[in-house]
């Protein structure tokens, strides 16, 4: 490939983008306005939703003198349709899955759980004879629904397991200690939505790329390029470079706007840089989708409509909208690249997961492969249809 031809074409596309006010608004101002609207509207609003939560459980009382109490507690938890109990041998293994979002909560039953329950059963009106203990509960800070719904449910089941009923006032030798709940409660609705919003903003570059490419064809520019020595690979590479520069500016604006309105990600500078890189790679994936849509379309208008074939599934299934969908729709969402971007950003920015987390690395690999595949398919499509 000739690098001079590639960068000349990329420079031409950048100039055209800068000189077109409507394109600049859609690429630059729209993501900023989107971030501002959601940031100000959902800065302090929370809501609960009935979902099914995966709860990791570590039972340290299984070898205790009174194991029936913990078994009763576990039975009551298992009977709840809202909980999917997953057993772990130790806290370290469970914490590793929590930070990657594989479970929404971890419940640790202490070694003296049965003794504490038994002491209450023997002398329910004499607190001085009780053996006090604490059940540890860790919540996924990346799930607003888990942080709001899991604790009261577990507290209610614990009370019933100890007392045999749910009294109005329930003094008990067992309490739930949850240090993670304190930090989670400080997060706003926007903090939970932000990873999906960053993904959401990058999706729309598909439409602008499709419109630009189709307009060039209508104006005869592609026909003139086709009679030059420029190859399909060189032309597509120039398109990818020019739009990647625009995407980088777009991502930077979105992150900067969110930061200015008070968004503070729970990650290091390196984690923030990785999040920026993941969204940028995802933008490249959408550049590929836009090129494919424009190549197959006959006009700029039809290119816009065809681009929504790629935009809508990603927007609905793979961004912050996905959490409100059914379990079936969420499972289908795993087939769109945006799902893995939002999943990686949630782990990085909300859970504070390390950048070497297997989940994040898997998400990055899927997004990278999707970007590579969309560009390769775009080149092949252009070779077959774009020159006609």
N, C-alpha and C positions, 0 to 999 in steps of 0.2 A: 504493500500500500504506500501511496505517496503522501507523506506527512504534510507537505506544503498545500496540496489540494484539500486535505482534510481540514486543516486549520483555517484556510480561506473560506470554505463553506461554513464552518462553525462561526466564524466572525460575521459572515453575512447574516446568518440566522439570529445572532445576538443583536445586531443592529436593527433588524426588522422587529424583533420583540420589543426593544427599547422605544422604538418610534411608533408603536401601536398602543394607544392609551387603553383600549378595551382589554387587550391581552395583559398589559401591565397590571390593570386592576384585578383581573381574575387570578393572576399568579401571585401578586404581592399583597394587595390590599385585602382581598377576600380572606386569606388565611388569618391576617391580623384582626380583621373585623370579627371573624368567627371565634377567634381566641378571646377577644375582648368581651363579646356577647356572652359566651359560656362562662368566662371567668367572673364577670360581674353578676350574672344571673344565678350561678350555682356556687357562689363563694361560701355560703354558710347554710346550705339546705341539705338535709339528709332524708333518706327514705328507706323503708325496709321492703323486702320482697320475699315471697315464699319460694325457696329453691331447695335443692338437695345438696347437702354439704358433705364433703369427704373429711372425716374426723380421724386423725391418727390417735391411737390409744396405747399408752405404756402402762401396764399393770405391774407395779412393784410389790403388790400385796398377794400375789398368787400363791406364794409359799408361806404366808402368814398363818397365825393360829386360828383366825376366823375368816377364811376365804369366801364364805358364803355371802358376806356383806358386799364385797366388791363384785362378786358374780351377779348378785341381785341388781346392783347399780348398772353393770354392763348390760344385763338383760333388758332393763328399762330403756337404756339408750338405744340398743339395737332394735327395739320394738318401734321406735320412732321412724316413720317413713322419710322424714327430712334428713336423717343422718345415715351416712354410709360409713360404717366403722371399719377402719383399717388398723390392724394390730402391728406394733413394733416391739422389738426386743429391748431397745434402750432409747434414751432421749436424743442422743447424738444422731442416730439414724433418722429419727422422726424430724428433727430440726432441719436436716439436710433436704428433706422433701418439702418442708414448709416454706423454706426460703426460695424454692423453685416453683412454688404454686401447685404442687402435686396434691396437697391437702390444704383445707381451709382453716383447720384448727388442730391443736395437739392437746390431749388431756392426759395428765400424768397422775395416776393413783398412787399415793405414798405407801411405804411399807407398813405403817401402823394404821391404815385405813380401817381394817376390820376391828382392831382393838379399840379405836375411837368410837366406832358405831356401837360396839358391844358395851362400852362403858356408859354410853348414853341410854342404851336399852335397859341396863340394870338399874340406873339411878337417873331417870329422866328429869327429876325435879331438883337434883343436887349438882349444879355446875362445878362445884369444887372437886367432885369425884371424876369428872370427865377427863379423857385424854384428848387434848386438842391437837388437831392436825390441819393440813392445808392441801387441797387439790390444786395442782398447777394447770393453768389453761393458757395456751399461746394461740394467738389469732393471726390470720393472714392479713397483714396491713394493706395488701393490694386488693382486698375485697371489702367494699363498704357494707355489703349485706352480711358478710360473715361477722364483721366487728360489731354489728348492731344486733344480730339475731341469735348468735350462738350462745353468748354468755347467759342471757335470761332463761333460755331453754335448758341449758345444763344445770343452772341453779335450781330450777323448778324440779327437774328429775332427781337431783341430789337430795333435795328436801323430802320428796316423796319416798325415796329409797331409805332414808334414815328414819323418818317419822311414820311411814306407812300411809300418810295422807298429806294434804297440803293445807296446813293451818294458816290462820291469818298472821299470827306471830310465831316464828319458828326459830327459837334459840337452838343453836346446834354447836357441837364441838368441832364440826368440820366447816371450813370456809373455802372459798375459791380465791386463790391469789393469781392475778394476771397482770404482771408488769407491762406486757405488750399492749394491753388494752388502754393504758394511760396515754402512750404515745399515739396510738391509733385514733383516739377520740379527738385529737387536735386537728385532724385532717378535715378539709372541707370537701364538698361534693365535687368541686372542680379538680381537686387533687386526684380523685379517683378517675375522673373523666379525661384528664390531661393526656395520658398515653394514647388513648383512642383518638383524641382531637389532633395530635401531631400526625398520626397516621391518616386521619380523615383529610387533612389539608393537602397532603402530598398526592392524594388520589386524583385530584382534579387536573393535574398536569397532563393526564391522558387526553382530555378533551382539547386542550390548547395545542398540543402536539398534532393531534389529528386535524384540527382546523388549519393550522399553519401549513402542514404538508399538502393537504388537499387544495388549498389556495394557490400554492406554488405550482401545482399541476394544472389548475384552471388557467393560470396566467401564462402558461407555456414555459415556465422556468425549468421544470423537470425535463421537458423535451429538449431544451438547449443543453442541459447538463448531460443528457444521454448521448449526445453526439460528440461529447468530449471523451478523453481517455479515462474519465472518472469511473471507477468500478462501483458496484452496488455496496460492497463492503466499505469502501471509502466514504460513500455518501451517507450510509447509515451510521458510521462511526462519527462523522461530523455532526450529524443530528444528535447523537447521544452526548457528545461533548458539549455542544451549545446548550442543550436542554438540561444537562447536568449542572452547568454553571448557574442557570436560572433556578434549578431545584435547590442548590446549596444556599442561594440567597433567600429563597422562600423558607427553607427550614430554619435558617438563622433568624429570620424575622419572627417566625412563630415562637421559637424558644425565647427570644428576647422579649417579646410582648408578654408571654406568660410570666416571665421573671419579673417584669416591671409591675404587674398587677398582683404580685405577692406569691407566685408559685415557687416553692423551694423543694426540689427533688431530694429524695433520701439516698443520695449516692455521692461518690467522690468525683473529682474533676475528670479522672480517667473514665469512670462509668458514664458521666455526662457526655464525654467525647465519643464513647462507643455508641450511645443512644443516637447522637447526631449522625454518626456514620451509618447506622442501620437504617435510619429514615432516608438518608441520602441514597443508599443503595436501592431502597424500595422505590424512590423517585425514578431511578434509572429503569426499574422494572416497568413503571407506568409509562415512561418514554417509549419503551418497546411496544406496549399495548397500543399507544397512540399511533405509532408508525404502522402497525398492523391494520388498525381501523381505517386510517387514511388511505392505505394502499388498496384496500378492498372496496372503499367507497367510490362513488362516481362523481361526487361533488362535495364542497365544504359542508353543506347542510346535512347531507347523508352521513358524512364523516362524524359530525357532532352526535347524531343519533346513534350511530354504530359504536361510538366510544362509550356510551352508557351501558353497553353490553358488558364492558369491563369494569365500569365505575360502580354500578349499582350493587352487584354481588359483594364487592369488596367493602363498599360503604356500609351496607346493612349487616353483613355477616362478620366483618373483621375489625370494626372500630368499637367505640364506646357504646354503640347501639346494640352490639351483640349480647351484652349482659342482660338485656331485657327480653331476649328471645327464648323460645322453648329449648329444651335440651336437644331435640332433634336438629333444630336450626343451628345451635351452637356446634354440634358435631359436624354438620355440613360446612360450617365456617372454616374448618381445618383444611379445606381444599382451596382456599383463597390466600394469596400471599400476605394480605393485610392482617390476617389473624396472627401470623407469627411476628409481625412487627409490633402489634399491640401487646402481645404476650411478652416479648422481650423487653419492651419499654416498661411494662408493669413490674416485671421482676427487678429491673434496674432502678427505676425511679421511685417505686413505692415500697417494695420489699427490701430494698438495699442489698440485693443479691450480688455476690462477687462477679466480676466480669468473666471469670473462668468457669462459671456455673454451667453444667452440661445442658440445661434447658436453654440458656441464652445462646450458647454456641450452636445448638441444634437450630434454634430460630434463625440465627445469622446465616447458617448454611442453607436453609430452605429459601430464605429471601435472596441470597446470592445466586443460588441455582435458578430461581425463578427469573431473576433479572437477566442472567446469561441466556436462558432458554428463550425468553421473549425477544431479545435482540437478535439471536440467531434465526428465530422464526421470522422476524421482521425482514432480515436480509434476504432470506429465501423467498418470502412472499413478494418482496419488491422485485427480485430477479424474474419472477414468473409473471407478475401482474403490473408492477409499477411502471414498466417501460412501454406498455401497450398504449 
